[in-house]
Structure formats: structure tokens, C-alpha cells
Amino acid sequence: MTRWKVLGEILQADFSVPGDRIAEALKNQEISGKLLGEILLGMKAITPETLAAALAAQQGLDFLKTIPDEGAGSDLLELIPIGFAKEYRVFPINRSDGRLRVAVADPLDTRPLNDLAALTRTRLEIAVATPDEILRAINRSYERKAGEAQDFVEDIEGGESQLAGNLEPADLLDTSDEAPIIRFVNSLITQAYKQRASDIHIEPFETELIIRYRVDGILYDVLSPPHRAQASITSRLKIMSNLNIAEKRLPQDGRFRVRIAGKDVDVRVSTLPTAFGERVVMRLLDKASNVLTLEEVGMDPQMLRMVNGMITKSHGIFLVTGPTGSGKTTTLYAALTRLNSREKNIITVEDPIEYQLAGVGQIQVNPKINLTFAAGLRSILRQDPDIIMVGEIRDGETAEIAVQSALTGHMVFSTLHTNDAAGALTRLVEMGIEPFLAASSIVGILAQRLVRRVCPSCREAYRPTPEMLREMGLGTAVASDAVFYRGAGCSECMGIGYRGRKGIYELLTVDEQVRDLLLQNKDAASIKSAAMKKGMRTLRDAGLAMALAGETSIEEVLRVTQEEI
């Protein structure tokens, strides 16, 4: 009869875990009473994959490094609640020959297995996988199971059916989670998240209701539910956002959080009364998404060195400019992440706070109580800050305080809405800042845009004719034999031809020549021309380099830099 091996022996014999590490863990176990595998994981003596494989070997079970993507059928997913699957880390793989094949993280915990066998009335065939792999499989499969919003449109179309009563806003408070409107709204948000949408627009017109998603900065029509459901959809979203469902004459702003496929999503809701009903716009913010680094936002090495030199100065103003949705705040967060340390006191005043930064004091603007950017900035200066970030310079008062802060030894980051870097200097002067103060306080200005990337799955080469290039305003700047790429459209990119975005940048260094031009009250065009002669690469040039590298199309570059034509 073969002796049953203990876990420590298996780890040492089959997975080369040093005996002294196992002995140390066993001593720890006598004191703490914890499981041996848990202790070894905490000591980083083994990986979760090693532990799962050892448990499988000990019990004579299969070890699954990855769980197949096709996962379980919808009937099994409906049978096993997602809460149960996540709590006990069990996942139904398939059912055949009267047996249910299940992946588990801990084969020694028989309680959930007994419950599962009783629930499904099926004999179980057990395999072992890591907790993280089981969670990934759960999220993938249950997300795939979640219906498309289009699937629920029929539920809310029937005029004479029993569902018609659910369309009245007053009844929504009493309906269950299976009510058609609730399922429709849940699916609408889930589908938007799956398609990487940043915003959901619900727009009522005289005879129709249009729902659009903003994906990679562009709005696309996705649905047209029955017009009479508009009030119910709006009321459901108001309930979720803790807004007043009875108030339909005034704009309202709210927010709520949902969990989609294991990820927390913050949804900002704005309602606006129009001639044909309330218009609703939702902004989706993935709370689990990490703040990008300066390397990840798309800067080339030379620009990265220049930006690093500017943001690490002891005092001054570093501005990022561009239109709404061009990634300005993301770039500033990347800069703050680079500078964030225990030696620095960093405080921000934002509207809204889009990312949580550990170790950084973040203030939310609230005009209702007179907490404006200017008021917040004035208060920040009494908190002994080293680095200050102001979400946006919107008025002369905020601009003046920011300049004074920079001149008194603080490093200030902020944003402006201008078309290019040089325009930010003249904009500050227009706000009432004296040219000599702007010239002495600003260390650098970064203009940026987000350019859609050509979808790698359907990318195809094409060669524009010289006439076409001249028509686009590029002239002889591009070699006649240059090859460009565009997306043909596929299922990966929803037929758009683009997937994801990347930043293009224009960096203006405020040197002596630029300061002299500003003191002479020269316009933005003169400042830009002087900077270009000294080597500044414009947004158009940066976009063209990206197109020549095959990452985007000529049409996309022209779309985001059209004001330069």
C-alpha cells in the first residue's frame, strides 16, 4: 500500500522547494495554526501555481494551468450563482457522461463541493487551478453570459403585454432585479464597458430615442429603444444615482458604482432637460485601472528626458494643453506618479478626481459651497506643499494664484484649453497675467492629442497618391514611396478599423528667446515659429511620424490636428 504523502514532502521532492524553507514554515505553522501552503506563499517560497500543482498531485487530481476560454455553457452558469463561485473559487468547466467537471482552488475544502453536487444533482470530477485563474474564468464566462442590451429591447417594446406596466417610473421602485428596464440598464452599462466606451449618451428626440457610446473619442449609435421607455430608463438611472426622480425641469448630477466582471466601475451621471425629455450622459471610469507612467503615455525617449527635466525643477509652472478628452489629466497624473515620494508633499485640486493616488492629498471642487479652483488653491498654499496640481486654469484669479505660487517656490502642474503649446502663453496674458510674470514662472508647455491606433487585427497597407497628400495639406513633406496603413474593420474593433489610442505631443521649452518674444507681446504664431526653428516638433509632425510607423492613418492625424491646416 502506497503511503499518502504530506504536502511538504511533495513540494520538496517534486517541486524542488528547499527543505530548510519547509522546516521554517512547519515551525511557523505550530505557532500560527495556518495551512502550510498559505505560510509558504507568504514567505514567497512557492508560487500559487506551484501550490495548486502540489495539491493536485497530493490528491491524484488534474492540475489546470489555464481554464479553457470557452468555459461552461449558459445552463451551468445560470445554475451556479456567481457569488457562490467567487466566494469558494469553484468554476464549472463542462458536463458530460453524467459528470460535472469542476475546477477548484482548494480540493481539501469539501463543503462547497458537497453543496455543488447537491445543487446540480451530478457527480463531480475535480481538477485544481489557482484562485486567480478560477476568478479570471468566472469573470470571462459570466461577462460573456451577460446579454447584449439589444437582447432586452424586445422586453420593453410590447405595448399590450404584462410588461407595459413596468414602464411607469413610479413602479420602478417596487420592481425586482428581473424587471425589463432594470435588466436593460444593467446590460447597457455592461455592454459599454465591454466595448471600452468612456461615455454613454441617451438622447430623446421627437419620435425616437437614440443611445450612443463614445469609443476612443468618437460617438457611435448602438441602440434605438422604444421612445416610450425613455422616462423609465431615465428614472432607473436617477434611482441608481440618488437623484430626484420627480425633478425633470432642472439639470442634475450624480454618481454610482457598479461591479462588472469583478472590476469596480465609477459611473458619473448628468441629466439635462430638453424639448423632448431628459437627456442623460454617463461617464464610465474604471477604478481598477492603474495610472499610466510617462513611458506608457507614448512619449519618445528624447521628449521623456526633456519633460523629466521640467517637472523635477524646484519651482515653476508646467502646463499641459489640449481640447477636452485629449488625455491632459492622465499625463499630469503620470508626472505626479513619477514625483510621488515620502519626501514630497503633493496636493491636488480637481474636478472631478478621476484617479486615486496613494500618498497624495486630493481635493474635489464643489462650487455649491464656494470651493472653486481658486479657493482650493489658496487653501493648499497654507498646507506647506512642495507640488501642487490644479485640474484646470479657468479664470484670471486661478491663473494669478498659480503664478504667485510658482514664484514663491512651489512646483505647479495644471491644464489649459488651447490648440497648441504657444497659445497657452498668450492665453495667460489674455487672462490678465503680466507677460514678465508668465515668462519667469512657466518652465514648459506640453500640447497633446489622442490619436486612434489602427486595429492590428485588420490592418492593411495602402499608398496615398501625391495628389491625395497635397489635398490633405501634406505637400512634399512625405516621400512619394511612403506606405501607410488603415484598418479594414473586423469583429475585434467592431468594424471601426481602430482600436485604442496613443498620445502625440508638442513640447515648448520656455527659454530666453521665448521669454523675450513674450515680453515683446508677440503673438502665439511668432512664438511657435521661433520654437520650431530651434527644433520643436509640432503635433502634426508627431502624428505624421506615427502614421509613417504604421500605428495610425493619415486621415486620423488630420482629424485631430485639423486646426493646423
Secondary structure as GFF3:
##gff-version 3
##sequence-region A 1 565
A	DSSP	alpha_helix	7	14	.	.	.	ID=ss1
A	DSSP	alpha_helix	19	32	.	.	.	ID=ss2
A	DSSP	alpha_helix	36	42	.	.	.	ID=ss3
A	DSSP	alpha_helix	48	59	.	.	.	ID=ss4
A	DSSP	beta_strand	62	63	.	.	.	ID=ss5
A	DSSP	alpha_helix	74	79	.	.	.	ID=ss6
A	DSSP	alpha_helix	82	88	.	.	.	ID=ss7
A	DSSP	beta_strand	90	96	.	.	.	ID=ss8
A	DSSP	beta_strand	99	104	.	.	.	ID=ss9
A	DSSP	alpha_helix	111	120	.	.	.	ID=ss10
A	DSSP	beta_strand	123	128	.	.	.	ID=ss11
A	DSSP	alpha_helix	131	145	.	.	.	ID=ss12
A	DSSP	three_ten_helix	149	152	.	.	.	ID=ss13
A	DSSP	three_ten_helix	154	156	.	.	.	ID=ss14
A	DSSP	three_ten_helix	162	167	.	.	.	ID=ss15
A	DSSP	three_ten_helix	169	174	.	.	.	ID=ss16
A	DSSP	alpha_helix	180	194	.	.	.	ID=ss17
A	DSSP	beta_strand	197	204	.	.	.	ID=ss18
A	DSSP	beta_strand	209	215	.	.	.	ID=ss19
A	DSSP	beta_strand	218	223	.	.	.	ID=ss20
A	DSSP	three_ten_helix	227	229	.	.	.	ID=ss21
A	DSSP	alpha_helix	230	240	.	.	.	ID=ss22
A	DSSP	beta_strand	252	260	.	.	.	ID=ss23
A	DSSP	beta_strand	263	274	.	.	.	ID=ss24
A	DSSP	beta_strand	277	286	.	.	.	ID=ss25
A	DSSP	alpha_helix	301	311	.	.	.	ID=ss26
A	DSSP	beta_strand	316	321	.	.	.	ID=ss27
A	DSSP	alpha_helix	328	339	.	.	.	ID=ss28
A	DSSP	beta_strand	346	350	.	.	.	ID=ss29
A	DSSP	beta_strand	361	364	.	.	.	ID=ss30
A	DSSP	three_ten_helix	367	369	.	.	.	ID=ss31
A	DSSP	alpha_helix	373	380	.	.	.	ID=ss32
A	DSSP	three_ten_helix	381	383	.	.	.	ID=ss33
A	DSSP	beta_strand	387	390	.	.	.	ID=ss34
A	DSSP	alpha_helix	396	407	.	.	.	ID=ss35
A	DSSP	beta_strand	411	416	.	.	.	ID=ss36
A	DSSP	alpha_helix	421	430	.	.	.	ID=ss37
A	DSSP	alpha_helix	435	441	.	.	.	ID=ss38
A	DSSP	beta_strand	442	454	.	.	.	ID=ss39
A	DSSP	beta_strand	459	462	.	.	.	ID=ss40
A	DSSP	alpha_helix	466	471	.	.	.	ID=ss41
A	DSSP	three_ten_helix	475	477	.	.	.	ID=ss42
A	DSSP	beta_strand	484	487	.	.	.	ID=ss43
A	DSSP	three_ten_helix	491	493	.	.	.	ID=ss44
A	DSSP	beta_strand	498	509	.	.	.	ID=ss45
A	DSSP	alpha_helix	512	519	.	.	.	ID=ss46
A	DSSP	alpha_helix	524	533	.	.	.	ID=ss47
A	DSSP	alpha_helix	539	548	.	.	.	ID=ss48
A	DSSP	alpha_helix	554	560	.	.	.	ID=ss49
A	DSSP	three_ten_helix	562	564	.	.	.	ID=ss50
###
